[in-house]
Amino acid sequence: MERYAAVFEAADPPRTSTVAFYPAQDPPPADGAAGAPGPDRLTVATPAGTRETVPALRLPVSEAIPLLSRARRTGDAH
């Protein structure tokens, strides 16, 4: 999941919370473009202060933790 940002999405009850992964650099439009990480959509804030809907992959926290723990650290990480 290199080059993807992760965002925690709290839910009630907490055990149903998820982590959404989406392209952090130049995200493709959320119209089913090739290379999209998943079938879900996520609205994110852009550096320009606008909102953009991007393709996202949502995982339960229990499935996301192993991915996040193996993530490489880089200076420009999201």
N, C-alpha and C positions, 0 to 999 in steps of 0.2 A: 504494500500500500504506500510505497514511496511516492512522494509529491502529493499526498492527500492530507487534508486537514481533518481533525476529529473534533466533534463537538458533543458534549454530554447533554442529553435531553432527559431531564427529570420527569418522573411520572408518579401518579398516585394509583395504586400503592407503589412504593419505591422499587420493589422487585421487578416491575415492568419497565423501568427506565432503560434507555438505549443510548448507544453511541453512534452518531451518524458520521460517515466518512464521505468527503467530497473533494473534488479537485481544487487545490489551493491556488494554483497558478493558472491564469487564463482559463477558467472553467468553461466547458462546452455548454451550449444552450441546452435547456432541459426538455428538448423535443425528441428524445430517443436517439441522440447522435451516437455515432460509433465511438467506442471507447468509454462509454459512460459506466460508472462503477456499479450502478444498480437501478432497479425500477422505480425507486422512491424519488421524491423531490424535496428540496430543502431551500428555504429562503435565507440568504445570507446578506450581510452588509458589505458593500464594496469600499475600497479605499476612498472613492469619490463621494461617499456618503449616501449612495443610493442602495436600493435593494435589488437583488438578482436571484432568480430561482434556478437552481443547479441540480443535476442528477446526484443522487446520494445512495449510499448503501447503509442501511440501519441494521445494527447488530445488538442483541442483548448484551448487557455489560459483561456477563460471564464469558461470552465469546470474544468480545473486544479486548479484554484485558491481556490475553496472550499476544495478540497482535501489537498492542501498544507497548508491551514490555520488551518486544524484540525490535522495536523501531530504532532506526539509526538516528543519532543526534547530529544535526548540522547547524551551522551558524545562521542559516536562513530558514530554519524550521518554523512552521506556523505555530 
